[in-house]
Amino acid sequence: MLMEWKNLIVVRRMTRNDLPIIAEIAHRAFRNGPDSYWAVIGAKRAQRTFVAEMNNKVVGVIEIEIVNLSVGRQGHVGYIFVDPNYQRRGIGTKLLITAENFFKEKGAKASWALTSPENIAAQRLFEKNGYRRVFLKELFQMLPVKDAEKLLRRMVYWEGDIIYHKPL
Ligand SMILES: CC(C)(COP(=O)(O)OP(=O)(O)OC[C@H]1O[C@@H](n2cnc3c(N)ncnc32)[C@H](O)[C@@H]1OP(=O)(O)O)[C@@H](O)C(=O)NCCC(=O)NCCS
């Protein structure tokens, strides 16, 4: 019987044993830039880190958290990265869907993410999965000032970054 190969991607919680392979993937996915370092720290510190496996091999990572705002809980997608040899096979999408399900289980009303303007792959990933770009001015119209500031701090917003939002 033919099996859809996307069904062979298994997503599970990270364990400490995954850290060496996570570091290795981060170095290749972020090409040794500063993010390759921070993504490994983030994997340990995030409220929840999920890994995607194919054939029992870790090939992708997503680091997420719930941010408590006065308007209610929000999901924040931190680092998401996939082994370059396994990109464009739906692994990023599967990790994102897992994160959104986690957010919904925890009662979050929306998912938020940040990308740099040069990161076309990440922008397409979010847009293809129903995320909409929110400009800074709009963010401050959507949320009370204190909430907007807290969210920007949690996302480590840097001038020019692209903010993405998806209601859940
Ligand atoms: C962003 C990233 C996680 C996407 O992971 P992925 O497993 O390739 O994502 P998917 O296969 O689910 O792709 C979903 C869609 O995103 C778009 N996309 C993904 N990679 C792309 C690329 N290199 N160029 C253009 N579009 C791309 C496509 O529209 C794709 O759908 P399609 O293949 O059906 O056309 C991956 O490119 C990556 O690890 N990049 C380096 C790390 C990074 O920059 N992370 C994001 C910031 S934390």
The ligand as a Gaussian input file, in Angstrom:
#p B3LYP/6-31G(d) Opt

LIG

0 1
 C       11.380000      28.468000       7.561000
 C       11.556000      26.945000       7.616000
 C       11.406000      26.510000       9.072000
 C       10.456000      26.283000       6.779000
 O       10.482000      24.883000       7.011000
 P       10.002000      23.831000       5.895000
 O        9.934000      22.505000       6.526000
 O       10.814000      23.972000       4.682000
 O        8.512000      24.367000       5.623000
 P        7.379000      23.672000       4.721000
 O        7.943000      22.574000       3.908000
 O        6.230000      23.373000       5.620000
 O        7.012000      24.869000       3.735000
 C        5.769000      25.536000       3.764000
 C        5.777000      26.612000       2.689000
 O        6.703000      27.645000       2.996000
 C        7.273000      28.138000       1.761000
 N        8.727000      27.933000       1.776000
 C        9.441000      27.133000       2.589000
 N       10.752000      27.240000       2.302000
 C       10.865000      28.124000       1.296000
 C       11.961000      28.647000       0.572000
 N       13.222000      28.287000       0.839000
 N       11.706000      29.556000      -0.391000
 C       10.441000      29.952000      -0.664000
 N        9.347000      29.475000      -0.016000
 C        9.566000      28.575000       0.956000
 C        6.616000      27.389000       0.646000
 O        5.471000      28.118000       0.235000
 C        6.234000      26.107000       1.330000
 O        5.185000      25.441000       0.719000
 P        5.469000      24.556000      -0.631000
 O        6.734000      23.784000      -0.410000
 O        4.235000      23.707000      -0.741000
 O        5.576000      25.576000      -1.730000
 C       12.931000      26.504000       7.029000
 O       13.103000      27.129000       5.770000
 C       14.123000      26.816000       7.911000
 O       14.478000      26.051000       8.791000
 N       14.799000      27.971000       7.673000
 C       16.000000      28.326000       8.419000
 C       15.679000      28.723000       9.844000
 C       14.755000      29.928000       9.878000
 O       15.021000      30.939000       9.254000
 N       13.652000      29.835000      10.650000
 C       12.626000      30.867000      10.727000
 C       12.938000      31.925000      11.691000
 S       13.029000      31.346000      13.359000

